[in-house]
């Protein structure tokens, strides 16, 4: 496990990127981690690929057989993110789907979710107050419920 999460290679699934974009907080990822890595499959799941900021890097998974195996249980974005995290030392996987999180944890991967990202942003002072953090979490819930 990495000594410092902020020194980890951060790999994100689609859900976190979409959720933070919906509440106008995607920039928190850059403030927290500087660089976020996604797979081409995740880039394809995003509606506006051209809007990807330059600090989000796209990286191919080497072990495509692992992606196929995981894809029997999860969608392709989650499968590719988990496979990339599995082959990347010192990584933190941001994934929200419960089934995907359990699968990743079962493989021994370090995971967090979008709410975990907001918590880290609050802990590091990028969200100025507990009230603002709660407001953002409530906004996430509202946006998620409306989909």
MOSUL-V306067 format. One record per residue. N is the residue number from 0. SS is DSSP state (A for helix, B for strand, O for the rest). PHI is phi as a letter, one per 20 degrees, with the letter a starting at -180 (999 if undefined). OMEGA is omega in degrees with one decimal (* if undefined). Layout:
N/SS/PHI/OMEGA + N/SS/PHI/OMEGA
This chain:
0/O/999/-179.2 + 1/O/f/178.8 + 2/O/f/-177.3 + 3/O/c/-178.7 + 4/A/g/-175.6 + 5/A/e/172.5 + 6/A/e/-178.8 + 7/O/f/168.8 + 8/B/e/-173.9 + 9/B/e/178.7 + 10/B/d/-177.6 + 11/B/d/169.1 + 12/O/e/-176.9 + 13/A/f/-171.2 + 14/A/g/-179.3 + 15/A/f/-179.5 + 16/A/f/179.0 + 17/A/f/-177.2 + 18/A/f/-179.6 + 19/A/f/176.0 + 20/A/f/-178.5 + 21/A/f/-180.0 + 22/O/d/176.9 + 23/O/l/-178.5 + 24/O/c/-179.5 + 25/O/g/-179.9 + 26/A/g/176.9 + 27/A/f/179.0 + 28/A/f/179.0 + 29/A/f/179.2 + 30/A/f/-177.7 + 31/A/f/-166.4 + 32/A/c/-178.0 + 33/O/m/-178.9 + 34/O/c/175.5 + 35/B/c/-178.9 + 36/B/d/174.4 + 37/B/c/177.3 + 38/O/e/175.3 + 39/A/g/178.5 + 40/A/f/177.9 + 41/A/f/176.9 + 42/A/g/179.3 + 43/A/f/179.3 + 44/A/f/-179.8 + 45/O/f/-175.2 + 46/O/f/-176.5 + 47/O/d/-176.3 + 48/A/f/-178.3 + 49/A/f/-178.1 + 50/A/e/179.3 + 51/O/f/177.5 + 52/O/f/-175.8 + 53/O/f/178.9 + 54/O/e/171.3 + 55/B/e/-176.7 + 56/B/d/178.4 + 57/B/d/-177.9 + 58/O/c/178.0 + 59/O/f/172.9 + 60/O/e/178.5 + 61/O/f/-175.5 + 62/O/e/-177.5 + 63/A/f/177.1 + 64/A/f/177.2 + 65/A/f/177.5 + 66/A/g/-180.0 + 67/A/f/179.6 + 68/A/f/-179.3 + 69/A/f/-177.9 + 70/O/f/173.8 + 71/O/f/-176.2 + 72/O/d/-173.5 + 73/O/c/178.1 + 74/O/f/-172.0 + 75/A/f/178.7 + 76/A/f/178.6 + 77/A/f/-179.2 + 78/A/f/-178.8 + 79/A/f/179.2 + 80/A/f/179.4 + 81/A/f/179.4 + 82/A/f/178.3 + 83/A/f/177.7 + 84/A/f/-179.9 + 85/A/f/-178.1 + 86/A/e/-178.0 + 87/O/d/177.7 + 88/O/f/174.7 + 89/O/m/-177.7 + 90/B/d/173.0 + 91/B/c/-179.2 + 92/B/d/174.7 + 93/B/e/-176.8 + 94/O/b/-175.8 + 95/O/d/-177.0 + 96/O/f/-176.8 + 97/A/g/-179.1 + 98/A/f/177.7 + 99/A/f/178.1 + 100/A/f/179.6 + 101/A/f/179.3 + 102/A/f/-179.1 + 103/A/f/178.4 + 104/A/f/177.5 + 105/A/f/176.9 + 106/O/e/179.0 + 107/O/n/-178.8 + 108/O/e/175.8 + 109/O/e/-175.8 + 110/B/c/168.9 + 111/B/b/178.3 + 112/O/c/-178.8 + 113/A/f/177.7 + 114/A/f/175.6 + 115/A/f/176.4 + 116/A/f/177.9 + 117/A/f/178.7 + 118/A/f/178.2 + 119/A/f/179.2 + 120/A/f/176.2 + 121/A/f/-179.0 + 122/A/g/-178.8 + 123/O/e/175.6 + 124/O/n/178.3 + 125/O/e/168.9 + 126/O/d/-164.4 + 127/O/f/-176.9 + 128/O/b/175.8 + 129/A/f/-180.0 + 130/A/f/178.1 + 131/A/f/178.1 + 132/A/f/178.8 + 133/A/f/178.6 + 134/A/f/179.2 + 135/A/f/177.9 + 136/A/f/177.5 + 137/A/f/177.8 + 138/A/f/175.4 + 139/A/g/-179.8 + 140/A/f/179.4 + 141/A/f/-179.7 + 142/A/f/-178.9 + 143/A/f/-178.7 + 144/A/f/-176.7 + 145/O/e/-178.8 + 146/O/e/*
